[in-house]
Amino acid sequence: MNKETFVTKEQLDKITQEYPTPFHLYDEKGIRKNVEALKEAFAWNPGYKEYFAVKATPNPFLIDILKEYGCGCDCSSYTELMLSDAVGIRGEDIMFSSNDTPEEDFQMADRLGAIINLDDITHIAYLEKAIGHIPETISCRYNPGGLFKISNDIMDNPGDAKYGMTTEQLSEAYKILKEKGAKEFGLHAFLASNTVTNEYYPMLAKVLFKQAVKLQQETGVHIKFINLSGGIGIPYHPDQEPNDIRMIGEGVRRVYEEVLVPAGMGDMAIYTELGRFMMGPYGCLVTKAIHEKHTHKEYIGVDACAVNLMRPAMYGAYHHITVMGKENQPHDHKYDITGSLCENNDKFAIDRMLPKIDIGDYLVIHDTGAHGFSMGYSYNGKLKSAELLLKEDGSVKLIRRAEKPKDYFATFDCFEIGKKLL
Ligand SMILES: Cc1ncc(COP(=O)(O)O)c(C=O)c1O
């Protein structure tokens, strides 16, 4: 089955004259259309807000587009907070959802006025010591344990996840926070990742809404928002049915009417912290075939590697590949598509049926817009690629330059060798 690319071969031929492969390319039109649909889907909730998960695609130019639609930032670290600040997203437009959090990060979040989402009950004392007070608005992350199932399908295993507080800890945490002066509360959970079903958010909402009613009754606190976090997935495989965000929004609305409204909690704001759903399909990794190797298998070596996109090596994740200009040719060659790392898992595809690939062909690796570039590392001295934005008018803007050797050596400034190399 085929998957359409958002860029044509003609456009790529032009782009690569100025910017050599590999690079990540993002689709402004797609990003805008998608965030509009998300906002419409939750328009029934007056307090609704999407806090874009910065970790998915930490690029200020892309976050700036989302900012136009009123999105905030979900940050998990000091530098992500700096990035949000640089884009002008501050105060309660930042959700600080971190775990195993260093003191400096809490201090930075507090300086920016972010909403702090505590991962553990012990973080109450740690936070108080770090910033000298407990903020008036505060959130807690919930982990009910066990398996998260939809019908008989196991979606994920929260009981095995390091995140969040148990049911008992959550109630205790709210009481302690209230005693220490907190006035407005949030409740957060992330129970399944990359869900390609319209049922995940409504099911999660039911768990959280019921828990919120219980907590409000038990502790007497005012719960201001429920944060459904991330987890809405995308169809990486061409034969997967994409999520319908309108149905998801409507599903959450129905549960809201069923659980919260009768409990007198109809003033609840719904927040989301989506990453993959916001950017995943609107980014691709463009790479060029530079070698072919015929040994025990047929290999095509490309000029990108797992440093540019780690998901296949890390999780065996599927990313669809289009050989540009050969979309309609028979997929009658079986290839492993490899990068150049000295790691045998550095393969973008294994035993993939593709058209015959020739040296110089451009390969578009789909759905790299989230958790793609951002997961990269620097093994084998590999440098990170550029990021480009394909604008609505068809022009291209450089939104992050490619790393140069001097970037790789920059942290050796304490050694003489560093000076020589720079
Ligand atoms: C706390 C938190 N929020 C949101 C997200 C975004 O998740 P997704 O990209 O699946 O929407 C993540 C992803 O790891 C996360 O850890």
The ligand as an ORCA input file, in Angstrom:
! r2SCAN-3c Opt
* xyz 0 1
  C       4.613     13.860     29.909
  C       4.408     13.705     28.441
  N       3.448     14.430     27.845
  C       3.223     14.345     26.517
  C       3.984     13.533     25.702
  C       3.693     13.483     24.240
  O       3.289     12.251     23.846
  P       2.834     11.960     22.354
  O       3.915     12.466     21.476
  O       2.652     10.504     22.313
  O       1.570     12.692     22.122
  C       4.993     12.737     26.283
  C       5.800     11.846     25.451
  O       6.689     11.165     25.831
  C       5.208     12.826     27.687
  O       6.180     12.118     28.274
*
